[in-house]
């Protein structure tokens, strides 16, 4: 389990394709602290560390993951938001993030507003996911609060710290992002029968 509080931004140095799988070599300032079999969120996707080499680590994404997330479109040089799983004795600073991306969305607008930023996103509502006004959402693994929520769109506000220390500063209009909708909202929706 994760909280959506990003620890580091890693850079993809190499991608190897093996059948329908992709192996990613990621360089970051936390890579040397990772262990084989450890779960790490990469842009909101929970992946298992398979090898650690100095300040770099390897992870593998299977076809299902590549189809449901933006990892399938990643190339060498792309930046990924990284977060290690939550410690049992740690603070719960974000919200419950499972590292299971529900679907991708698209950035439709970016607006700088006197030192902070507003980002608008759209997603395919026919998949069955929804946002709640002032509810939680994870975008590329970042825990955020959505507002201006509609059936297939929402907005988030990004403070300067988050803008600088995540890959939000590289996000562009029409770019795909990973969305993990609030787990409590998903369960409530299922209980109420959609």
Secondary structure by P-SEA (a helix, b strand, c coil): cccccccbbbbbccccccccbbbbbccccccccccccbbbbcccbbbbbccccccbbbbbbcaaaaaacccccccccbbbbbbcccccccccccccccccccbbbbbccccccccbbbbbbbccccccccccccbbbbcccbbbbbcccccccbbbbbccccccccccccccccbbbbbbccaaaaaaaaaacc
